[in-house]
Amino acid sequence: MHTSCNPVFPGRQVQLTSTAKPVTPFGGLVSLITFFERIGLAGQISGLMPFVYTSPNAIPPAQTLVAFIVSVVAGARRLAHTDWLRADKALHALLGIDRFPGTDTVRNLFARFRQCHIEEFWRPLWKWLLALSWPVPAQGFSLDLDSTVFQRSGQQEGAKRGYNPTRPGRHSHHPLLAFLAEAPLVLHAWLRSGNTGTARGVTAFLTEAFALMPTAWKLRTVRADSGFFENALLAVCFTYNLLSLYQHASAPEQRKAGFRRPATLRAAVFIGGAILGHRSRTPVLYIAESWGGLDKHKPLIDNILNWPLATSPKLPPADPEPGTSESSQPPISHAA
């Protein structure tokens, strides 16, 4: 069945019809998916995942988590937004999955995580990502501590009434974050109730943050808001770090220009029309030339494939000098 659409300004009438070909608006994700494969993301998540589903119809939990990560990259801000990609068969082929998890599947996976699972899964996964080839400043990193407010509209666990500058009286969370400014990346994160004070738990938080750092890294200084000197969140932060390292790997020549925010990266690189086809029995993704075609993404893919991954040190670290301590912390300076 055919129909037509008249243009806003005078011009030829446009005929409308349907196509059975798998079409994706995210053809530009090819370089990011190449990056995921290059660092072995799927294998790392699968090996650390503390849950195993016995049902033959269940989507493996590692695939569910990677699907959630891709959803965040594609612009999802709520669990319900993961449904955007359930019909994107071309993207499914790029990910190597048969089915994309729905909202309930993602929610049920995260509902399984308890504190013991965070220690068993997220901490080793976090350390693995930090141990990859990050550019380390000669003088060391600057560690920035800050807290923010996440407004909540539903009945999310831990959401309480507290300081909320935009919607006073509404429930919120009050997460605590530690950033390495020069990378940039999130070193550590805690999701706290909305009625939690800024400095609550900061000592334990810093202890955990220091423990996550690779031994070869050093800190130049720690900067924090004055509030730190009073007498579902990990998955999103992990995605942020993946995007940060992806930019170091795919476009090293742009490091001086600065880190591009996820929304900018999405608009400039990831969004691009593409159709999934086949050549003999080989799947082929045809990226629209009007979106830059393959020429736009091949340099990024080449940089990722030639990117040197970090290797394990062959010599033991040198012993600390007399009078020094490996656990000594850098000076803390107040920031406005």
Sequence and secondary structure as in RCSB ss.txt:
>XXXX:A:sequence
MHTSCNPVFPGRQVQLTSTAKPVTPFGGLVSLITFFERIGLAGQISGLMPFVYTSPNAIPPAQTLVAFIVSVVAG
ARRLAHTDWLRADKALHALLGIDRFPGTDTVRNLFARFRQCHIEEFWRPLWKWLLALSWPVPAQGFSLDLDSTVF
QRSGQQEGAKRGYNPTRPGRHSHHPLLAFLAEAPLVLHAWLRSGNTGTARGVTAFLTEAFALMPTAWKLRTVRAD
SGFFENALLAVCFTYNLLSLYQHASAPEQRKAGFRRPATLRAAVFIGGAILGHRSRTPVLYIAESWGGLDKHKPL
IDNILNWPLATSPKLPPADPEPGTSESSQPPISHAA
>XXXX:A:secstr
  EEE  SSS   EEE    S EESBGGGHHHHHHHHHHTHHHHHHHH       TTS  HHHHHHHHHHHHHTT
  SGGGGGGGTT HHHHHHHT SS   HHHHHHHHHT  HHHIIIIIHHHHHHHHTS     TT EEEEEEE  E
E SS  TT EE   SSSTTSEEE  EEEEETTTTEEEEEE  BTT  TTTTHHHHHHHHHHHS TT  EEEEEE 
GGGG    HHHHHHHHHHHHHHHHH GGGGGG    HHHHIIIII B EEEEEETTEEEEEE GGGTHHHHHHHH
HHHHHT       SS      TT  TT    EEE  
